Every structure is written in structure tokens, then in C-alpha cells.
């Protein structure tokens, strides 16, 4: 993206100080983003968004009255086509839910490098934004401490897949293949590292090999012969690399 002002943004946050700090950071780090309005409640933010139709909304989650999540749901139901970046002081449990749901967030206090990364992603995300599916996944994950839904980017947008429905995620060239129990396999134009990061706080998943991320609940047996082989409940055999052998053995005590 160039430094030309080409993105309209609004900030919805009940904290004057938080809005001021974010506005100053954006001015310094992202001059291509023009702050065209601010609001301190979800209702005021909704009116402002309808009148301005911004490209991006920096949206606080915890606010008096309606929450940021409630406002986001209203916007997606009304087919808002811009991008929502949540700003939150939530704990690790909720951050896990955001990662699994593929929603962008900035953890307060906002760090310069994280804000820059979020802005750099904006252009690509705006081209295929589908916040509705991601928000649905987030709501399900926030209601369940196990964070049991993974939001998967697809060619047409996003869809969510229950973690318990996944046997494994396998690297396949420049794609990954998500092998599921009840759904068709999904081919996703992301690398395995993307999903490893999304699932890094999940006790269900481990990476026994550079080409595989597996659901450990689906492991039937572990053979230590040669480099090691994991047998999954669907009959699939997954190799265990030498450098990851100790990590896998820890799962079996």
C-alpha cells in the first residue's frame, strides 16, 4: 500500500484516551488511513458507520450498553462490506477464540508492530471480507472455554469447522488439506504454520511432522519403530519426525 490516504476509518471506543492514542498511532504509522469519525457507544457508532460507510472500524469490545460484538453482529447482518478490527483487553482464553475465528484483533495496550501488521493486511482482507462467518465462529468459541470451532478461509470467503470433526491438517504443496470426519476434505491456500498458530493453545492438536498437524484425540496407537508412526482412527498413518519425537511422546506420558 502506498502512503496515499485511501482508507476511511472510524474508531468506536468508550475511552477518550484509547481513541486519542490509536488516532495518534495511526497518524504516525499508517498515513494511508484517514480517521473520519469517532464514537464512544455502539449505538452512536452504528449511526456513524451508516452515514460514512468506512473501509475499516476499530471496535472496542467492552462498552457500556451494547458491546462491540453486538455492534459487529448488527453490521454483518446489514451486509457491511468493510473490515472490523477489534481492540480488546481480553485474557488469553478470549484471544484463543479470536485466533481460531480468523478475526483481527489488537490487544490493549496496542503495540506498534501489531498495529502495522494489521494495517498491512487490510487491502487483501477487504477484497474477500466475510465477517459474518468469522463472527459466528467467534461467538461459538467465546461461549465454549474449549474454543471448539476453527474458522477456515476458503475461495468464497470463510466457513467454520468443529475441531472435533478434524482428523488432521496435511501440507499439500502451496495448500493444506483439512481431512474431516463428516465434511468433504477442504483445500486451503494457507501454509501449515498459519493453522499451527491458530491452534497453538489447543490441547487437542500437535505437529508430529513438518507436513502434518493432527488431532491427538484421533490417535489410536503410536509405534516407536523407525522414526515413529501415529495411527489415526480413520486408518491414516502419520510419520513422526526425529526432532518432534519427544513432544509426541509427552502426550503418551
Buried (B, 14 or more C-beta within 10 A) or exposed (E): EEEEEEBBBBBBBBBEEBBEBBBEBBEEEBEBBBBBBBBBBBBBBBEBBEEBEBBBBBBBBBBEEBBBBBBBBBBBEEEBEBBBBBBBEBEEEBBBBBBBBBBBBBBBEBEEEEBEEBBEEBBEBBEEBBBBBBBBBBBBBBEEEEBBBBBBBBEEBBBBBBBBBBBBBBBEEEBBBBBBEEEEEBEBEBEBEBBBEBBEBBEBBBBBBEBBBBBBBBBEEBEEEEBBBBBBEEEBEBBBBEEBBEEBEEEEE
